[in-house]
């Protein structure tokens, strides 16, 4: 019975992968024919198959950009960037889309060490860090097994040379993975999707407006109360907005 269930899951997974690929190709074809609404519907349907990828988010962002929906374009570029942080095309199109954003929020200047750390921990996606950590762990285990059971002198010498560097690299990658997981859990970001939203002083509809934000602005979500999110900008300003005004990356 278990074998039947396992076989069914494998077949179903393969069918879903094929369906996702089919919908993605349909979306690309529609995009190339300048039918951006149809392209969006195909890309969104591909995502609903549960197999998100940087390529789907990137092309969905392109379609929304062509439709003039800056907020949704930036949202999907940001989602693509999370899965492929080193992709230059994603970064370039994201910067182009951000030129349409009305609000130009200044960011504090970062020193060299902060930029180096930020670049290092975002060099790979969370999934890639996890796979790399597992691979290094298995390699370390293999070296330990060889150390105890092999009688080949040359092979034993190689294990002595590589054990410590691999352990150090595994520790470093594991630390980066832990930091990224913590950031994903505790540091939520979103994109403003409405044309304009008032940022108010407290989580209620009759609160005092402090300032306004426009479509496409990236914000950090630091708290939630009822139907309101407390958000913070890169320049330190914060306040409350309705949760319907944004979508989480």
N, C-alpha and C positions, 0 to 999 in steps of 0.2 A: 504493500500500500504506500509506504514511504517513497519507494522508487517511482511509483506512478505519479505521486504528487510532485516529486522533484523534477521528473520529466516534463510534466505539465507546466511547471514554473519556468523551466528553461525555454520551452517552446513559446510560452506567452511573452517572455522577456525578449526573445528574438523577433516576434511579431511586432511588439511595441517599438523596438529599435528600427525595424523596417518602415513602420508607419511614420515614425518621427522623421526619418530620412526622406521619405516621400513628401511629407508636408513641407519640410525645409526646402526641398528642391522646387516644389510648386511655388513657394514664397519667393525664391530667388528668380524664377521665371517671370512671375508677376511683376517683381521689382524692375527687372530688365525691360519690361514692356511699359514701364511708368504707371502701372496699375498699383499704386501704393496701398490703397485700402484693402485690396485683395491680398497683397503681400503681407500686410499686418495680420489679417485673419488667419492666414496659413501659418505664420510664425507663432502666433498666440496658440493656435491649435497644437503645434508641435511641442510647445512648452507644457501644455496640458497633459501630454503623454507621460510626464514625469521624468523626462530626460533633458534637463536644461544643459546648455552648453554656451561657451563664450561666442561661438559662431552664430547661434540663433539670436542671442541678445544683441550682438553687434549689428546684424542685419535688420533686426526689429528696430533698433535705434536709428539706423539709416532711413528706414521707411517712415518712421514718425518724423524725422527731421525734414524729409521731403514734403510731408504733409503740413509742416509748419507747427507741429506740436512739440515745442522745445522741451517742455518739462518731461514728457514721456521719452523723448530721444535721450536726454541726459540720464534719466533713470535707468534705461536699458544699457547705455554705454557704461555706467557705473557698475551694473550687475555683470556685464561682460568683463570689466576690468578686475572684479573680484576673482573671477575664474581664470583670467589670463593677465595677471598684473604687468607682465613685461611686453605685452603686445603693443608695438608702436602705432599701428593703425587705429586701435581702439583709443589710445591716448590722444592721437592727433584729431580724430573726429570728435572726441569729447571736448577738446579745447575749442574747436570750431563752433560747436553747439553752444558753448558757454559764452561766446561772443554775442549771442542773441539775448542773453539774460540782462534784464534792466538793472538789477542791483549788482554793483561791483563791491563785494565784501572784501576788505583787505585782510590778509593773513599776517600774523606776526612773523618777523624774520627769524629763520632758524639757523643756528650755527652749524658748522661742518659736522660735528659729532652727531647732532640730531638728524641731519640729512642722511648721514651714513647709516645710522641705526634704522631710520624709517625706510630707506631704500633696501637694506638687507632683509628686514622682516617682511617686506612686501615683494621680495624678489620672485617668490613662487606663490601659487595659490595654496589654500589650506589643504586641499586634496593632494597636491604635489608634495607638500611638506610631509604629510602623513605617509604617503607611499615611499618617500625617500627614507624616512625614519624606520619604517618596517623593513625595507631592503637592507639598510645598514645593520639593523638588529639581527636579521637572519644571517648576514655575512659574518658578524661577530660570533654568533653561535657556531657557525661552521668552522671558524678558525679555532674556537675553543675545543670543538670535537676533534679536529685534526691534531691539536696539541696533545690530547690525551690518548689518541688511538693510532696515530700514524707513526711509523718508524723510519720514514723517509727524511734523512737529515736536511736535504735542501728545502723540502716542504716545511719542515719545522722551523728552519731559519727564517723563511718568508713570513710565517705566522708570527714570529717574535717581532719582526720589523713592523708589521701592519696592525697588530692588535691594539696598541696604544693610540695611534692616529685615528683608527676607525672608532674607538671608544670615545675619544675627544670630539670627533665630528658628530657622532650619534648624540652625545650630550648636548652639543650646540644646536643641532637640528631639533632635538626634542624640546629644548628651551624655547626656540623660535615658534615651534608648533603650539606650545602651551600659551605663549603670549598672544598668538593670533586667535586661539580659541577663546581666551579671556576677552579680547577686544571684540570679537564677534558677539559674545554673550552680553557684555556690559556696555559697549559703545555702539549704539544703534544710530544710523544715519538715514535720512530721508530726503526726498526731493519735492519741492512745492510744485503742485500740478495745476492749481487754479491761477487765473490771470493775476489776481491780487488778493492778499489776505491781510487782515489787521492782526498785529501782534499785541496782545492785551496784557494787563498787569496781573490778572488772576484768572483761574479757570471757570469763567462764567461769561455769558453772552453780553451782559451789561457792564463789563469791566472797561476801564479806561484804555484807549488805544495809545500805545507808546510809539510804534512805528509800523510801517507796512512792508511786506515782502511781495515779490512778484514771481511769476512762473520760472522754474528752472533753478532756483536757489537751493544749494545743498545745506542741510542743517543737521545738527546733532540732537538727538532726542535724549533728554536727561531725566524726564519724569512723566507720569501720566496721572490724570485725575478726571474720572468720568469720560466725557467725550473730548477732552482737551489733552494735548501734548505740551509739555514744557520743552522749549527748544533753545538751543544756543548756537550763535554764529561764530565764525572763526575770529571775529574781532572782539569777542567777549560779550556782546549784547545777548540778552535772553528774554523770554516772555512765553506767553501761552497762545496756542492757535488750535482751532478745531481739528480733530484727527482726519476729517474728510478733506482737508486742504493739501494733504501730502500722501505720499506712498513710501513705505520703508524700502530701502535698497535691498 
